[in-house]
Amino acid sequence: MMRQYELVERVLAYNPDADESLLNKAYVYAMQKHGTQKRASGDPYFAHPLEVAAILTDLKLDDATIAVALLHDTIEDTDATRAEIDEMFGTEIGRIVEGLTKIERLNLMSREEAQAENLRKLLLAISEDVRVLLVKLADRLHNMRTLEFVPVHKRARIAQETMDIYAPLAGRMGMQDMRNELEDLSFKVLHPEHYSAISSRLAAMESSSRDITREITDELQQHLASQGISAEVSFRVKSAWSIFSKIERKAIALEQLSDMIGFRVVVDNLWDCYRTLGVIHTNWKVVPGRFKDYISVPKHNDYRSIHTTIVGPGRQRVELQIRTREMHAIAEVGIAAHALYKDNISGDMTKLEAESQAYNWLRTTIAHLTEGDNPEEFVEHTKLELFQDQVFCFTPRGRLIALPRGATPIDFAYAVHTDVGDTCVGCKINGAVMPLITHLRSGDEVEIVRDANHIPPPNWENIAVTGKARSAIRRAVRLAAQHRAISLGEQVLAAVIEREGLEFSEEDVLALAAYFEMGDRRELIIGIGEGRVSADDLAREATALKGKRRRKGNITLPVGNDAEGWFALRQAEWFKFRMPGGQRSAIRQFAALVGFDFNMPVTVSREGAVPGDRLVGILHQSGTMTVYPIDSDALADYHDQDVGWIDVRWDLEGKPERYHKVSIALQSANRPGALAQISSAIAACDANISNLVMRALSSDFHEMIFELEVRDLPQLTDVLATLKRTPGLTRVARASVLQASAIEGMEKVFEHNGDSTP
C-alpha cells in the first residue's frame, strides 16, 4: 500500500505548487474513517481509495481531485458526513464527494425506474463537474483490476456494466488508455476463451516482430532526422478487445489484420506533422484508402492525429499516427489533459467547454436527454448517444442483442436462436404488443411470442434486414415445401405400386432413384411430390425394373451442326462444351462488393451472382469468405455450422461496366439444332456463353448447365424470359450450386487428362 509521503511526492512531481497540507489531511482522515474495514481480497479498505488516487496522479490531476479520490467512499461507507467534509476540506470537495456518494451501483440490464434515476444522477453530476467522471472512472478501473476477488456470480454483471457505460464514457472523453484497459478487463471476464487466444497471439507476434519493428523505427528516425525534423518514434500493440471488436465488425480472421502493431511519430509542432507526412509518403508507397486527417477534422472526443498506412521494409504494412506532443497528451488522457485542473480553477466550466469539444458535447447531450420526464426513455436515449452505429435491445432476462439499424423483431428473434425465429408469431416491445414490422430502437426490451406449429411466411424475407434471418426464413419455407412434397410423393409412389400390382422392396426404390438421377429415396420422393418425376414415368420405369425388361444403354448426342466451333467430350455421361480459348478463372469481384475487408480472400459461389441480387457472405473458419445470392440453396448447409453471416451489397457507383458470370439450368428436347437455337436466344439478349455442361436425362431430354456472362439482374431476367419462350425447353431457371459445380467437375477431368482446351 502506498504511503502518505509517496502519494504527496507523486503529485509534487508534476505540480510543485500542490497543497501538501490538503493531501496529507485527506490521507489521514480517510485512513482513520475506514479504520479496520476490509475489502473482498482481505486488504485494508483504505487501499482502494489510495489506488484510485494513484490512478489519477498518472493523469496529473489537481490536488483537489486527488483529495476527492481519497475521500470518495467516506460518506457512503463510514460515519463521515457532508457537513464534516465541508468544514475540513471546503464546500467544493464536499459537493463532489457527495455527488459520488449519490451515484449508487448502476445496472443497465435492469428496466427498473430506480436504476434509470441512478444513470441520470451520474450524468447530471458529470455535467456540473467533470471531475466526478474522472474519479468514478478511476474507481471503476481499480474495481475491475481486483474483480477476481468478487463472487463469481457478480463478475459478469459488473464487467458488462463496465463495457456498456464506463468504457464508452471514457472513450467519449478521449481517455483512450483508460478505455482500452476497462474494455480489456471486461473482455477477459465476458469472453475468457477469446481473450486468451488473442492475448497469446499478440504476445507471440510482439516477440517475433521485434527485429522488424526496430528496423522500421530506425528507418523512420533516420529519414526524419535527415530533413531536420525532431521526432519521437514508438510503436504499440493494439488491445485484445479492439482486435476482437474489429474481427467481429469486419468479419475477418485474426490473421488478416494488418494493423495490430501501430507506430506513432510525435513531433514539436503542427507544421512538422505535415512535413513528416511528406517525408513518409515520399520514401514509401502509400496504401490507398488508408489516409485520414483528424487534425483538420478532429474526432468528437478532441482526438487529433494524421493516420496513414505505408508498405514499409520487408513489404510489411505499417500503420502510422503523426501528432504533436499536445495532441499526444489529449489522445492518451483526453479531457484530463486540459489546463483547467492544473490551474485549480473551479466552478466555471466556460474555459473547459471552450477547450474541449468532448465535454461540450457531453453537456449538450445531457441537457437534451434531461428534457424528458420518463426515466426509461432517458436510459434509452443515453444508450443511443453512446452507441450510434448499432441498435442494442434486451431479452426479458436481460440478454443484450446487438442488431443493425432498421432491424425488426423478426431479426431479433433469429438473433436469439433460429428456432425462436421460425416459431415467432408476434412480439411485445417494452410490454406492449407491437407489429413484427416495427423498427427496434436502442434500449427496447423485446419479448417474442411463439407457436410451435408456426411456419414463417415467405414475405418475411422482405421485412428482415439481416442476412442470417432472411436465409433462415427461406430455409424454413423450403423445408415446409419439402415436407408437403414428401407427403404427396409417398402417396403417389404407394398408389403407383398398388395400381401396377408390384411388390417393391427398399432396394428397388433405391434402384428407381438411381435411374432418375436421384441421390436417395428421400430425393426421389421429393421429386415425385414436386412433379419433376411424373406418375406415368414412374409407373413405366418401375414396371421395367421389376420385369428386367429395360437396361440403360449408351447415349449419343448429335454434334457438329448444333453450333459451329463447339465440340463435345463424353465422360461418365457428362458432356462439356466450351468456346475456343474459354479458359475459366476464379471468380473474384472485390471492386464490385462492399461489406468486408478488402484484405480478405473473397469468392463468389459457383452459381454466380449479378448486380441486383441480394447477397449474403459466409465467413469460414479458414478466414475466407464466400458470397452467395440470398436465395441460394447452399446457404441451408450453413445454418448449424460455426460460420459468420455477413451482409454484403453491390457497390457499382463510379465503376466501369463489366460482365458477371452466372449459371442457368435448362431441360431441352434432344433434337437437331436445339443447341444452336438456345445459343441464338442467349445471343439475342446480348449475353455471352462462357461454358456449358450437358447430361442425358433420357433418350429424349437433356439437362444443360450454361455459364453466362451478363451485366446485371435485368439482363439475366431477359435471358431467362427469352429462353422460356423458346420451343423445346421444358425448364429454365438459375442453376443451383450443385448444378453449377458440374462445370468445375469437368474442368478437373480435362486437367487430369492433360487437355486444357477440349
Secondary structure, 3 states (H helix, E strand, C coil): CCCHHHHHHHHHHHCCCCCHHHHHHHHHHHHHHHCCCECCCCCECCHHHHHHHHHHHHCCCCHHHHHHHHHCCHHHHCCCCHHHHHHHHCHHHHHHHHHHHHCCCCCCCCCCHHHHHHHHHHHHHHHHCCHHHHHHHHHHHHHHHCHHHCCHHHHHHHHHHHHHHHHHHHHHCCCHHHHHHHHHHHHHHHCHHHHHHHHHHHHHHHHHCHHHHHHHHHHHHHHHHHCCCCEEEEEEECCHHHHHHHHHHHCCCHHHCCCCEEEEEEECCHHHHHHHHHHHHHHCEECCCCCEECCCCCCCCCCCCEEEEEECHHHCEEEEEEEEHHHHHHHHHHHHHCCCCCCCCCCCCHHHHHHCHHHHHHHHHHHHHCCCCCHHHHHHHHHHHHCCCCEEEECCCCCEEEECCCCCHHHHHHHHCHHHHHCEEEEEECCEEECCCCCCCCCCEEEEEECCCCCCCHHHHHCCCCHHHHHHHHHHHHHHHHHHHHHHHHHHHHHHHHHHCCCCCHHHHHHHHHHCCCCCHHHHHHHHHCCCCCHHHHHHHHHHHHHCCCCCCCCCCCCCCCCCCCCCCEECCEEEECCCCCCCCCCCCHHHEECCCCCCCEEECCCECCCCCCEEEEECCCCCEEEEECCCHHHHHHCCCCCEEEEEEECCCCCCCCCEEEEEEEEEECCCCHHHHHHHHHHHCCCEEEEEEEEECCCCEEEEEEEEEECCHHHHHHHHHHHHCCCCEEEEEECCHHHHHHHHHHHHHHHHCCCCCC
